[in-house]
Amino acid sequence: MVRQIPTELTDKFGGATSYIRAPADGLWRSGDTTERDDIAVVEVIVGKLAPEFRRSLRERLERELLQEEIVIRAQEIMAL
């Protein structure tokens, strides 16, 4: 499923960059134990991304990938 996300976003927005194969590990403390998770990053640059789409994508990915929380980050950029 994770490998299909860049294709889905490319179909919708015309392009996506994925960092799925990067050796990224996520660590966090949960009580007395340290939890670990694999991290995948997919980047899309668009002129405008509707909040409703971001919310529905996040909720669907949390269900399909069995995650408590998926982070979708949006930031404004300025092309130089």
N, C-alpha and C positions, 0 to 999 in steps of 0.2 A: 504494500500500500504506500509506503513512504516514497518509493521510487516513482510512483505515478503522479505525485503532487506537482513536480516541475512541468510535466506534460500537460496536466490539467490547467495550470496557471498560464502556460504558453498558449494553449488553445484560447483562453479567455482574454489575455492581455497582450499576446504577441511575443512574449519572451520571458524567460526565468533563468536564474543562475542558481545551481544547487551546490551545497557543500556537504552532501550526504556522506561522501567517502572520507571526509576529513577525520582524523583520529581525535575527535572531541569527546570528552567525558564530562558529565555534570555530577558534582558531588554536593550534598547538603546534609546537614545534621537533622536528625529526627529523634528527639529524646537522647538516649545514650548511644545510638548507632549512627553510622554514616551511610547514607543511601547513595547509590550510583545509578546513572542513567546515560544512555548514548544520546548524543545531541546531533540533530540534523538542522541545517539552516538553508532556507530557500529564499532568494531575494528576487523581488519584482519591482521594477520602476514604472510607475504609471502617473499620469497627470492628476487623477482623482480616483480615490478608492472609497466607495460608499461604506459607511459604518455598518449598515445592515449586512452587506456581503462579508465583511470581516467577522462579524459576530456569528453568522451562520456557518462560515468556513471553520472558525475556531470550534464551535460546538460539534460540528460533524467530525472533525479530526480528533477531538477528545474521545468521542464515542468509538470511532473506527480504530484508533491506535491505542485504546484502553489507557488513556492518560488522565490524571486528575486535572491537569491544566496545560493548555497549549498557549504559548505567548505569540501573539501577532503584533509586531512593532511597526508603527508608521512614523515616518519623520519627513519633514519638508527638506528638500535639497535645492540648491541653486546651481544650475549648469553654468560653468565658467567658459 
